Amino acid sequence: MAIKSTILKAEIQITDMDRNYYQDHQLTIAQHPSENDMRLMVRLLVFCLHASESMQLTKGLSTDDEPDIWQKSLSNEVEIWIDLGHPDEKRIRKACGRAQKVMIYTYQHRSSQVWWEQQRKKLNRFQNLSVYHLDDVSVQALSQMAARSMRLQCTIQDGQLWFSDGEHAIEITPQLWKEAKNFGEQR
């Protein structure tokens, strides 16, 4: 019998001064059995960076034809496709063909550097792709906030993000590795 996903609840208060977005989100998150706390919390952090009324966490690792996070239009077109980690070129090509804007967030610096060096030249051809990296110290601290029930605060200003669970607070500044053409650095 297959191991089932763990269901988590998160109340997140987002204050994004860069985009003038101020909203509370009640999220139910399915943590796939192979998804560790670090990846789960990176998913939440990236959701906060791009939060909107129509931004959604997807099934994640359990579905090959969906990103980790996406935003769809009312006509069901993919506006934003966000993947975490080190997707292969085939997946990135598919995403860039389906979505108006594609973002990849890497973490775990050593493996991200290797992936980036192997992919950099191939990825330059994708005009609607941005790649960001999250530093190890911040991501490790973020993973310590994972719990079955979470109450989180997220403040974003000048490209910096502060994440807090009431007991711990961390500051994260995503590092831009590749900027999409014609889109600017729009989060």
C-alpha positions as CSV (number, residue, x, y, z in Angstrom):
1,M,0.0,0.0,0.0
2,A,1.3,3.4,-1.0
3,I,2.1,6.0,1.7
4,K,-0.3,8.9,1.6
5,S,0.5,12.6,1.6
6,T,0.6,14.5,4.9
7,I,-2.0,17.3,5.0
8,L,-0.8,20.5,6.6
9,K,-2.6,23.8,7.2
10,A,-1.0,27.2,7.0
11,E,-2.4,30.6,7.8
12,I,-0.2,33.2,6.1
13,Q,-0.4,36.9,6.5
14,I,1.3,38.5,3.5
15,T,2.4,42.1,3.4
16,D,4.1,42.8,0.0
17,M,5.0,46.4,-0.1
18,D,6.7,46.0,-3.5
19,R,3.4,45.0,-5.2
20,N,1.0,46.6,-2.8
21,Y,-0.5,43.2,-2.0
22,Y,-1.9,42.8,1.5
23,Q,-3.8,39.6,2.1
24,D,-4.3,36.6,4.4
25,H,-4.3,33.1,2.9
26,Q,-5.6,29.9,4.4
27,L,-3.8,27.1,2.7
28,T,-4.2,23.3,2.8
29,I,-1.0,21.7,1.6
30,A,-0.4,18.1,0.7
31,Q,3.1,17.1,1.5
32,H,4.1,14.2,-0.7
33,P,5.8,11.4,1.2
34,S,9.1,12.1,-0.7
35,E,8.9,15.9,-0.1
36,N,11.1,17.0,2.9
37,D,10.3,19.9,5.1
38,M,12.8,22.1,3.3
39,R,11.1,21.7,0.0
40,L,7.7,22.2,1.5
41,M,8.7,25.5,3.1
42,V,10.4,26.7,0.0
43,R,7.1,26.1,-1.8
44,L,5.3,28.2,0.8
45,L,7.9,31.0,0.6
46,V,7.8,31.1,-3.2
47,F,3.9,31.2,-3.0
48,C,4.2,34.2,-0.8
49,L,6.6,36.0,-3.2
50,H,4.0,35.7,-6.0
51,A,0.7,35.5,-4.1
52,S,-2.4,36.6,-5.8
53,E,-6.1,35.7,-5.7
54,S,-5.5,33.1,-8.5
55,M,-2.1,31.8,-7.5
56,Q,-2.3,28.1,-6.5
57,L,-0.2,25.4,-4.9
58,T,-0.5,22.3,-7.1
59,K,-0.2,18.6,-6.3
60,G,3.6,19.2,-6.7
61,L,5.8,16.1,-6.8
62,S,2.9,13.7,-7.5
63,T,2.1,15.2,-10.9
64,D,4.5,15.5,-13.8
65,D,2.3,17.8,-16.0
66,E,1.9,20.5,-13.3
67,P,4.4,22.9,-11.7
68,D,4.8,23.3,-8.0
69,I,2.8,26.6,-8.1
70,W,0.8,28.2,-10.9
71,Q,-1.5,31.0,-11.8
72,K,-4.2,30.4,-14.4
73,S,-6.5,32.8,-16.2
74,L,-10.3,32.6,-16.1
75,S,-10.0,30.9,-19.5
76,N,-7.7,28.2,-17.9
77,E,-4.5,29.4,-19.6
78,V,-1.3,29.2,-17.6
79,E,-0.1,32.7,-16.9
80,I,2.7,31.8,-14.4
81,W,4.4,28.4,-14.0
82,I,6.8,28.1,-11.0
83,D,9.0,25.1,-10.5
84,L,11.4,24.4,-7.6
85,G,14.7,22.7,-7.7
86,H,16.5,21.5,-10.8
87,P,14.1,20.7,-13.6
88,D,15.5,19.2,-16.8
89,E,15.5,21.0,-20.1
90,K,12.6,19.1,-21.5
91,R,10.3,20.1,-18.6
92,I,11.5,23.8,-18.9
93,R,10.8,23.8,-22.6
94,K,7.3,22.4,-22.0
95,A,6.7,25.0,-19.3
96,C,7.9,27.9,-21.5
97,G,5.6,26.7,-24.3
98,R,2.6,26.5,-22.0
99,A,2.9,29.6,-19.8
100,Q,3.3,33.3,-20.4
101,K,5.9,33.4,-17.6
102,V,8.1,30.7,-16.1
103,M,10.1,30.9,-12.9
104,I,12.5,28.4,-11.4
105,Y,13.6,28.7,-7.7
106,T,16.7,26.7,-6.9
107,Y,18.1,25.9,-3.4
108,Q,20.9,23.7,-2.0
109,H,23.7,25.7,-3.4
110,R,26.2,23.0,-4.4
111,S,23.8,21.0,-6.5
112,S,22.2,24.2,-7.8
113,Q,25.6,25.5,-9.0
114,V,26.2,22.2,-10.9
115,W,22.8,22.3,-12.5
116,W,23.1,26.0,-13.4
117,E,26.5,25.5,-15.1
118,Q,25.1,22.6,-17.1
119,Q,21.9,24.4,-18.1
120,R,22.8,28.1,-18.4
121,K,23.5,28.3,-22.1
122,K,20.5,26.1,-23.0
123,L,18.2,28.2,-20.9
124,N,19.2,31.5,-22.4
125,R,17.0,30.9,-25.4
126,F,13.8,30.9,-23.3
127,Q,12.6,34.5,-23.3
128,N,9.9,34.0,-20.7
129,L,12.1,32.3,-18.1
130,S,13.5,33.6,-14.9
131,V,15.8,31.7,-12.5
132,Y,16.3,32.5,-8.9
133,H,18.4,31.0,-6.1
134,L,17.7,30.8,-2.4
135,D,20.7,30.6,0.0
136,D,21.3,27.5,2.1
137,V,21.3,29.2,5.5
138,S,18.0,30.9,5.0
139,V,16.3,27.8,3.5
140,Q,17.6,25.6,6.4
141,A,16.2,28.1,8.9
142,L,12.9,28.2,7.0
143,S,12.6,24.4,7.2
144,Q,12.7,24.6,11.0
145,M,9.3,26.4,10.8
146,A,7.5,23.4,9.2
147,A,4.6,22.1,11.3
148,R,1.2,20.4,10.7
149,S,-0.5,23.7,11.6
150,M,1.3,26.9,10.9
151,R,0.6,30.6,11.5
152,L,3.1,32.6,9.4
153,Q,3.8,36.2,8.6
154,C,5.6,37.3,5.4
155,T,6.7,40.8,4.7
156,I,8.3,41.7,1.3
157,Q,10.0,45.0,0.7
158,D,12.7,46.0,-1.8
159,G,13.1,42.4,-3.0
160,Q,13.8,41.2,0.5
161,L,11.5,38.8,2.3
162,W,11.0,38.4,6.1
163,F,9.3,35.2,7.2
164,S,8.2,34.6,10.8
165,D,6.3,32.0,12.7
166,G,6.1,34.1,15.9
167,E,9.1,32.4,17.5
168,H,11.6,32.6,14.7
169,A,12.2,35.2,12.0
170,I,14.4,34.9,8.9
171,E,15.4,37.2,6.1
172,I,15.7,35.9,2.6
173,T,16.8,37.7,-0.6
174,P,16.3,35.6,-3.7
175,Q,19.3,35.9,-6.0
176,L,18.5,36.5,-9.7
177,W,20.4,34.1,-12.0
178,K,18.5,34.7,-15.2
179,E,16.0,37.4,-16.0
180,A,13.1,36.9,-18.4
181,K,13.3,39.2,-21.5
182,N,10.5,41.7,-22.0
183,F,9.2,41.0,-18.4
184,G,11.8,42.7,-16.3
185,E,12.3,41.4,-12.8
186,Q,8.6,41.1,-12.1
187,R,7.8,38.9,-9.2
